[in-house]
Amino acid sequence: MPEEDLSRLHCRVGELAAERGLTLTELAERVGISLVNLSVLKNDRARAIRFTTLIALCDALGCQPGDLFEMRD
């Protein structure tokens, strides 16, 4: 997959955390991942995500997987 295709996928984890009054540090602790890895997701630099991490993020944020990601033009 070309790199430019990956840049179209936006992870909304930072926005969803802010809407729920959570800091990234709090969210990382609840999910059980490092702050660095959460920041990679937030800044759209991740190339993959484990299903276990995705499920933990959804549980912590009270959302569905589709709420975490959006495609941009």
C-alpha atoms as a printed R data frame, in Angstrom:
   type eleno elety resid chain resno       x      y      z
1  ATOM     1    CA   MET     A     1   0.000  0.000  0.000
2  ATOM     2    CA   PRO     A     2   1.516  3.345 -0.976
3  ATOM     3    CA   GLU     A     3   2.378  5.710  1.876
4  ATOM     4    CA   GLU     A     4  -0.006  8.400  0.577
5  ATOM     5    CA   ASP     A     5  -2.927  5.988  1.012
6  ATOM     6    CA   LEU     A     6  -2.110  5.604  4.719
7  ATOM     7    CA   SER     A     7  -2.122  9.358  5.215
8  ATOM     8    CA   ARG     A     8  -5.832  9.463  4.381
9  ATOM     9    CA   LEU     A     9  -6.756  7.507  7.524
10 ATOM    10    CA   HIS     A    10  -7.243  9.779 10.529
11 ATOM    11    CA   CYS     A    11  -7.373  8.419 14.077
12 ATOM    12    CA   ARG     A    12  -9.748 10.436 16.268
13 ATOM    13    CA   VAL     A    13  -8.420  9.109 19.582
14 ATOM    14    CA   GLY     A    14  -7.244 12.544 20.778
15 ATOM    15    CA   GLU     A    15 -10.550 14.184 19.906
16 ATOM    16    CA   LEU     A    16 -12.598 11.469 21.584
17 ATOM    17    CA   ALA     A    17 -10.435 11.574 24.708
18 ATOM    18    CA   ALA     A    18 -10.808 15.368 24.925
19 ATOM    19    CA   GLU     A    19 -14.586 15.113 24.506
20 ATOM    20    CA   ARG     A    20 -14.640 12.760 27.485
21 ATOM    21    CA   GLY     A    21 -12.345 14.905 29.621
22 ATOM    22    CA   LEU     A    22  -9.485 12.406 29.517
23 ATOM    23    CA   THR     A    23  -5.839 13.273 29.102
24 ATOM    24    CA   LEU     A    24  -3.746 11.066 26.851
25 ATOM    25    CA   THR     A    25  -1.846  9.905 29.932
26 ATOM    26    CA   GLU     A    26  -5.083  8.794 31.615
27 ATOM    27    CA   LEU     A    27  -6.258  7.065 28.457
28 ATOM    28    CA   ALA     A    28  -2.935  5.267 27.980
29 ATOM    29    CA   GLU     A    29  -3.143  3.954 31.561
30 ATOM    30    CA   ARG     A    30  -6.746  2.767 31.089
31 ATOM    31    CA   VAL     A    31  -5.924  1.054 27.805
32 ATOM    32    CA   GLY     A    32  -2.634 -0.434 28.976
33 ATOM    33    CA   ILE     A    33  -0.398  1.017 26.262
34 ATOM    34    CA   SER     A    34   2.475  3.454 26.446
35 ATOM    35    CA   LEU     A    35   1.892  7.170 26.030
36 ATOM    36    CA   VAL     A    36   4.329  7.053 23.104
37 ATOM    37    CA   ASN     A    37   2.244  4.428 21.272
38 ATOM    38    CA   LEU     A    38  -0.961  6.343 21.975
39 ATOM    39    CA   SER     A    39   0.665  9.485 20.576
40 ATOM    40    CA   VAL     A    40   1.652  7.567 17.440
41 ATOM    41    CA   LEU     A    41  -2.031  6.732 16.945
42 ATOM    42    CA   LYS     A    42  -3.170 10.266 17.746
43 ATOM    43    CA   ASN     A    43  -0.730 11.799 15.275
44 ATOM    44    CA   ASP     A    44  -1.739  9.442 12.449
45 ATOM    45    CA   ARG     A    45   1.655  7.756 12.301
46 ATOM    46    CA   ALA     A    46   0.518  4.220 13.125
47 ATOM    47    CA   ARG     A    47   0.772  1.661 10.379
48 ATOM    48    CA   ALA     A    48  -1.256 -0.974 12.246
49 ATOM    49    CA   ILE     A    49  -3.247 -1.516 15.433
50 ATOM    50    CA   ARG     A    50  -3.813 -4.732 17.363
51 ATOM    51    CA   PHE     A    51  -7.398 -5.784 17.827
52 ATOM    52    CA   THR     A    52  -6.775 -6.035 21.582
53 ATOM    53    CA   THR     A    53  -5.681 -2.380 21.615
54 ATOM    54    CA   LEU     A    54  -8.643 -1.365 19.485
55 ATOM    55    CA   ILE     A    55 -11.062 -3.131 21.837
56 ATOM    56    CA   ALA     A    56  -9.408 -1.566 24.900
57 ATOM    57    CA   LEU     A    57  -9.623  1.915 23.327
58 ATOM    58    CA   CYS     A    58 -13.302  1.408 22.526
59 ATOM    59    CA   ASP     A    59 -13.991  0.205 26.072
60 ATOM    60    CA   ALA     A    60 -12.132  3.147 27.616
61 ATOM    61    CA   LEU     A    61 -13.785  5.711 25.345
62 ATOM    62    CA   GLY     A    62 -17.236  4.122 25.212
63 ATOM    63    CA   CYS     A    63 -17.246  4.037 21.428
64 ATOM    64    CA   GLN     A    64 -17.243  1.727 18.421
65 ATOM    65    CA   PRO     A    65 -14.193  1.070 16.198
66 ATOM    66    CA   GLY     A    66 -15.755  3.153 13.424
67 ATOM    67    CA   ASP     A    67 -15.877  6.145 15.775
68 ATOM    68    CA   LEU     A    68 -12.093  6.049 16.150
69 ATOM    69    CA   PHE     A    69 -11.216  6.372 12.480
70 ATOM    70    CA   GLU     A    70 -12.234  8.453  9.517
71 ATOM    71    CA   MET     A    71 -11.069  8.701  5.929
72 ATOM    72    CA   ARG     A    72  -9.937 12.058  4.615
73 ATOM    73    CA   ASP     A    73  -9.633 13.202  1.019
